[in-house]
């Protein structure tokens, strides 16, 4: 019995409450004997008691409730009218039920007393009478009445044996009984009989209770026992607590006002008084909140039983781990998450954890583990339901969603795993029929999500196929008083619950550059991620004045982040949430209202509601992502360059990416050995290049200390000796090639108001040491002809130079179209192309080439400033053979040689 | 065959507590120690009995509870034991989750190192970030991707993104005496284990021994003639197979008890073992046997008739 104690306690308290109400309802019933609704309500209460009593095996209680229900059903169906006698009988039944409940509470057992059995007989007879009245002595109700006594008599006979109702099998009862004493044997046999022979004996059974009828009247007087339901705790209606909480909230608001006024008046006595009031109010509010707090363990402790039963019925083995059971939550929230949690736990065992033999096959321990974990995180309670089962197959979820018509195949393709998992929560994703292979999660998951969101919480799934699933619920601690950020829009204040807040961004002319317009939507580029943004004024439908300084509030709605542009950000404040009237129910962007310290009202924004309002579709976000990708590619010319001086008058630049290291050395470290200037660097001798030796420029002045720009090729290193490093900047390079046609200079440009020479690092190093770079030109009678398409003159020249240095014959084109035309006129062995170019992009060029019969086999290598997997994939689809990063000279050359070898070896 | 009975060897009653057992052993040992001229085999047998009982009666780390855990943090697991193990308080091996340790597969990073990856947008794939503007040139390792230039996007399949994984630990636990099916066993926190652990007992029959409710029964199947002739029967007890005589008046369907031979109780004494005798009636008797049986039936019927007529007279 011990296991059920918890449930039993619940049952008793619930029953006690219901019974109190029953009394009132019966009194009402006497006045309105034909009130259907009233009758239905009474019927339900009695029915519940009957059901639970049956569950626990309280036979007497079940039987009394059964007959009372019988009578009530006739009343409810209007077959008979509730007269005084009937109501009397029913009231008596309720009294007996109360007495049994009281006994149950005290001893955990049904009372053993003949009065109950006597009453039961009375009640049964009465029920029969009522049934006859209802049907005019018709057959069906009689049959029903016949059946019932059998049940009752069984109950009756069990009572005298003083056996507590138990789950023991009759067989066992027999065994025990027999082993006790011989004289008990016949009794035990008789006891076992009705349950075994059941209906066969039922006909003769009704006889048995009859003798009791002889003395019903006498016993009736002492029959109704005086019931005194003792209470260990004062049960307070949650509604009352809600009201208290509301009042405390009001008090907080009044206090806030008073404090403001007091500070204006500056009267010492008043100040003291308000301070005192303030303290007491805070404490009161905390205490009231505490009355509503309960450890989440109260819910968690329902699960051992559920897990045990489920594990047993499914043949799985499950360990249940409970963590953070003493984490406290508002009572109303605890109540509200009970069902969603049960659902999730069921799902985990039903569809997550595998059968023991399957687990062993997968290399997992045969016993699965289910973890229920609760902890505080930033003013919220996080509840995790974690299993180490088979996980959710995202692809199957997508398929299912497509079948259900929730998404199109095209949408499915673009979806991220997280978005796809969110499909599970869509209404209609899963109907009652089980989705066996997808772990079946989703049965009613939309309901779970709705319930959690109603609490101001969020739900999130993490899953790894084959390894398990974690469902994470984030729930606010309490619904009544929450920390919120106060923002303004056109002079009005709004509160944003802080749980949704990610970060704040001030919008200055500088940061505004990160706002991109894509289609109708605006996006903010936040550390490389595109976050959709929307103006609060637009959501509210207010005509907004253009402003200099706005603020961007980055919010998280559970599924995604988005930015809200507001005029000003005020303070964060504890606010008292007041529900909005029902007229505002359909306005999803507000979660409620609150009253600020000055007595004015502010609306609370509903972050989830707003995110829906934005109505951002997957495609939009996708488009944004693509554009970001395109941006990074298009930023070819936006290069990090390093500015330095050799002599103070002249400024030089090289791409920073080419530099392996920047360092400083003392002048005395420089040595001149064997006609070469070297420096001891990191335990090795490194050759030094003085640029004035190769370029017509001012010489390096004598200095105590020099800067080194170190370049590396494999193991080898070489360094430029320069006097000063000016800066490293990211800039657009508009290179003028005509002004300086000197070997080793790519061109000139104005950088930081100074004419700057862009040096060709490769060329200069080669001039210094022709053997510095390993030549990887494949062996052929004639050099390979390379067509280089690159729109940036800076890169065009640099790449052309290093290709030529490597022994290729290089022809250049300024864009895709130019390259296409050149390809028509002359034969080339290979095309090396940039991706982002005006007129015709590298991708378009590649597609065109592959479509052309004569050129279809031309090897194509693409160069970009950085190669992501996504670029690579797009390139490969267009027919590009190789993908390399421009500035990685060694890799480019190696890959090019490789590509040519591959292509022409195959052709030959 | 007589089963090993340490109580008899030590000369004490099965009710004896640890203290008494110890005393009895010391006394006997003084008597039979080989150094003092005792027989070696006898002494070894004595020692074995003593050690056997000490082990059996030694306290278990597990406590018996009748209820499921009521609160706090805990692990609820299931413990599969046989009826014999439970009755005798045997030592069983269980696997429980150990404390969390960094996931060895992803090195605590939480992501699958061989899964999908994307370019780190923070450093744009460079793995390092430069500070611009001032005269100083500083490169720092990208804090987002840790210098790899890539972000792993798949969760680690072993720890599922937690970066930590709970290992497993094998525990050798002595079942407490007196535990019965349906009980919950509680293992309080100890070194290397911070958590309360509860086991729900799942008891499986072992051989003919099985629990019915909280009682231990041994099932014996006897052909009807053996039973009728009052022959002795082979019974599986906790100590092994034994031949026992059923009392004359014993009737099928009732239970026979072997006193103090049943499962241990919490105080170290033993309950009775209940023997359920089931009688089988083979459906295909050899014709010769059948004939004899018919003969037997005729004799009995005649006896009854005579008795009835005798009564009448």
Interface residues (C-beta under 8 A of the other chain):
Chain A: X2 X3 X5 X6 X168 X169 X171 X172 X175 X176 X178 X179 X185 X295 X297 X301 X304 X305 X307 X308 X311 X317 X318 X319 X320 X321 X322 X323 X324 X325 X326 X365 X367 X369 X386 X462 X463 X464 X465 X466 X467 X468 X469 X470 X527 X528 X529 X628 X632 X640 X656 X662 X725 X727 X728 X729 X730 X866 X868 X869 X870
Chain B: X66 X67 X68 X69 X70 X71 X72 X73 X74 X75 X76 X77 X78 X95 X97 X117 X118 X119 X120 X121 X122 X124 X125 X126 X130 X132 X133 X135 X137 X144 X154 X155 X156 X157 X158 X160 X161 X166 X168 X182 X195 X198 X200 X212 X213 X215 X217 X253 X254 X255 X257 X272 X274 X276
